Amino acid sequence: MRTVDRARPLPGLGRTALLLPGGGSDEVFIEVAFRAPLEAFGLRLVAPRPCPGTGVVAGYLAALDAEMDTAAEMDTAADAEKNTPLVIGGVSLGAQVAVRWAAHRARHGLAGPAGLLLALPAWTGPAGQAPAALAAAATSARLRRQGLPITLAHARARTPGWLGDELARAWARHGDSLADALETASTAPGPTEQELATVSVPVGLVGLRDDPIHPLAVAQRWRALLPHAELVTTTLAAIGRDRAVLGRAATLAWLRAAHGPAVRCAYPHGTVTGGTPGGAGRRGRAVSRTCGDDLDGRHWPANPESPPSR
């Protein structure tokens, strides 16, 4: 088993992570879910706010292009560890846009990211009858017919309480552009099998075992098609208790894709920064443990999402 040292940026795994929100979501959720897990490994998070309405996908592509240009400038003065500057990814729609962008650059021989973090993939290829596409289209239509308050009440009745709260916050920020944004998301193509096969960098995938809108089978299919990917699963319930479960699962999957599936979890509580099971970290008791592929919040040794009480 390998315990990853979190004290400094990891060679070859990037210095900046640009992560894109899902359809109807926003950068606030990305910040809460991903900032701390990524900063623990020396990565700076960039989370762009979605462009309004029908511009959501184009805005994401523009953000990726701009950050890649910045990364290329940084690469000319790379440090001694030769870190490739940029990691990309996203949640749901954001994951689809990110992986298709990476595949496009690979096909055209352009510089690409050091890796990808892809959470809750929703479909492969055309949206078709994918549950997330149907849900986004139905919500868009209801917004146009009945307005935000009724649509939100309908959504709350069918989702866990914490998710209803997230939707209420994010949807209010989208305002009148929400219906267009959801309609755009519902028709955005996912990556084809050929596109996924061209992405050769390490990819960390997160799938949920209890989310019918983002079937676990989609994440499993992506893992099978991507040349260097690992999948970690969790649940909506675990994310409801701690949003950063999503970010920790994605980071763990990505580290396993880059360094091998034997990578240990390395998410401490308190001020611990490293160490081995039962040993001492640099500034306190080590809590690194061997993790399985499922992160469900039940117990610490198999789950970095739920550290023991102090």
N, C-alpha and C positions, 0 to 999 in steps of 0.2 A: 504494500500500500504506500502511496505517496501523499505526504502532507504538503500542500502548497503554502509557501511563505507569503504572507499577505503584507509584509512590511514595506514593499516597494512595487512599482509597476513590473509586470511580468514580461520578460523578454519575448518579443514576437507577438504579444497579445494586445498591443494597442495602448494608447494614452487617453483617447477620447471615445466615448460611446454615444452615438446619435440614435435615439430610439423614438419611433413614431407611434402615436396613439391609434387606437381602434376607431372605427366609424362611430360617430356620436360621442366619443370619449374626448379627452383632452390631455394636455401636457401635465396638468396637476396630478392626475392619477399616475402617470409615468414617473414623475418626480418622487412621489410617495413610495411607489413600489420598487423602484430601481436605484435611486440615488445612493442609499447607504450600502447595499450589497456591492455596487460597482466601486464606490470610493474605498471600500475595504481592500480592494485589489489594485488601487492606484489609478482608477479610471475616472475621468471627469465626464459627467453626464450632460449631454445636450438634448433637450426635449422641445422641439418646435411646437408652437401653438398651431392647430389646424387652420388652414385657410378657410374662409367661409364657403358654404354651399358647394356648388359644383367644382370649385377650385381645390378641393381637399387633396386629391391624388396629385395634381400638378404641383401643388404647394409642397407636398412631401418630396417629390422628385427634385424640385428646385433646392430644397434644404439639403438633400443628399449630395447634389452636385456642388453646392457651395461649401459644404463641410469637407468634401473630398479635395476640393481645390486648396482649402486651408491646410489639410493634412499633407498635401503634396509639398506645400511650402515648408511645413515643419520637417518633412523628410529630408530636405536638403541640408538641414543642420541636425540630423538625428544624433542622439546621445550614443555613448559607447555601447549600450546594450542593443542598439539597432532595432528599437521597437517600431513596428509598423504602426502609424499613428491612429488609424481609425477602425473602430468596431461599429457595426450598424445592426439595426433590428427593429422590432416593434411588436405590437399586440394586435392580433386579428388582421384587420385591413392593413395596419402598419407593417406587420410581418410579411404580408403578401407583396406590398410595394417594395420593401427592402430586399427581399430575396430575388425578385424579378430584376431589380436595378443591378444587383450584384451579378446576376446571370448575364445581363446585357453587356456589362463591362467585360466579363470573362470572354464572352463570344467575340468581342471586338478587340481583344488584346489590350484593353485599357487597365490601368492600375485600379485595383479593387481593395476592399476592406480586409483587415486581418482576420475577421471572424464575424459571425452573426449570432444574435440572440433572438429567437423567434418564439413567441408565446401565443398559444391559442390559435393555431392555423385553422382557417374556416373551410377552405375548399381548394381543390387542385384544378387548374384549367378554368373553363367557363363556369360561372356561378351556378347556372342551371337551377336545380331544386335544392341547393344546399340550405340547411336550416337557418344559418346566419343571414344568407341572402334573402330568403323569404321573410324572416323577421324584420330585417331592415326595410324592405319594400313595404311590408304591412304597416310598420310604424310610420314611415313617411306618408303613406296614404291617409292614415288616421290623423296625423298632424294637420294635413290639409283640410280634412273634413270636420274635425272636432276641436282642434287647437291643442295647445300644450297641456293644460291642466287635466283634461280628460284622458289624453294619451298617457300622461305620466301615471295617473291613477290606475289605468289598465296595466301598465308595465309593473307597477309596484305590486299589484295583486298576483303577479306571476313570477316574481323574482324574490330572492332573499332580501331581508331588510337592508342590509348594508349595500347591496347592489342597487336597490331602489334609491337609496340616498346618493350614491355616486351618480346615477342617471339624472336625478333631479338637479344636482349641482352642475354637471357638465352640460346638460341640455339647456339649462337657463343661460349659460354662457354662449352657446351657439345661437340662441335667439331665433329670429325669423329665418335664418339660413339652415336650420337643422333638417328640415324636410328634404331640401336639395342635397345636403351632405349625405344623409342616409340613403337616398335614392342612388346617388353616385356610388356609394360603397356597395350597394346591393348588386351592381352590375360590373364592378371592377374585376377583371380577370385575375384568377390566381395563377401561380406558376405552373407551367406545363411540366410533364415528367422530364422532358428534354432539358428544360431550364434548370430544374433542380439538380440534374445529373452534372451540369457544368460548374456548379459551385463547389470548388475543391477546398476552400478554407474551412477551419473548424466551425461547426454550427451547434449551438445549444438550443434544444427544443423543449418546450413545456406544453404538456397536454393535461386536460382536466378529466377526471374520472366521473364527474357528476354534472357535467354541463352539456345538455342536449343541443345547444346552439353551436358549440364548437366540439364536434365529436372527436373523441380520442383517436378513432381510426384514422382521421386525417393526419394528425401528428405522427402516428405510427407509419403511415404511408410516406410522409415526407422523410422520416428517418431512414426508411428503406431505400429511398431514391437518392438522398444526398450522400456523397462519397465519404464524408467525414463528419458524422453527426451523432450526437447522443441525446436521448430523451429522458427527462425526469417528469414524473407525473405528480399532481397534487389535486386539491379539491377546491371548489368554491367556498366550502365551509372553512377551510384553513385560511384562505385569502381574506375571508370575512373577519377572522380573528386578528389577522396581521397582513396588511397589504404587501409588505416586503417579502412575504412567502414567495410571491411570484418572481420577484427579482432574484432571490436567493436560489430558487430552483433553476432559473435560466442561467445564472452564473455558474452554478455547479455543473449543469449539463455542458456548457461551453468549455469549462476547464477539463472535463472528462474527454470531450471531443479533441481537445488540443494535447492533453498529457496522458490520456489513457483512462479507462473506466475505473481504475483502482484509486483515483484521486480521492482523498478523504475530504469530508466536510471540514470547513475551517471557519465556522461562524461562532465566535465566543460570546459570552455575556460579560459585562463589566469591561475591564481594561486589558484582557488577555489578547495577545497578538499572535501567538503561535504555540508550538510545542507538540508533543505526541501524546497519545492516550495514556493517562495516568502519570504523565510527566509534568514538568514545569515549563510554562511559557516564559517569554522575556520579562513580562511585568505582572505575572500572576499565575493562577492555576489554569492549566491547559484544559480545554473542553473539546478539542478536536476528536471526532469519532468517525468510525466507518459508517457510511450511509448506503442505503439501498437505493433503488430506482424510484421509490415512491415516497413522497414527502407529504404526510397527511396530518401532521400536528399531534400525533398521539403520544410520542415519547422522544426524549432527546437523543439517545444513542443512535436512532435511525432517522432523526429528523432535525436538521438545523434550524427549522422554522420556530421551534418551541423550546428556547433555552430554559433551563431549570430556574426556579425562583432563587433569588439571592439569599 
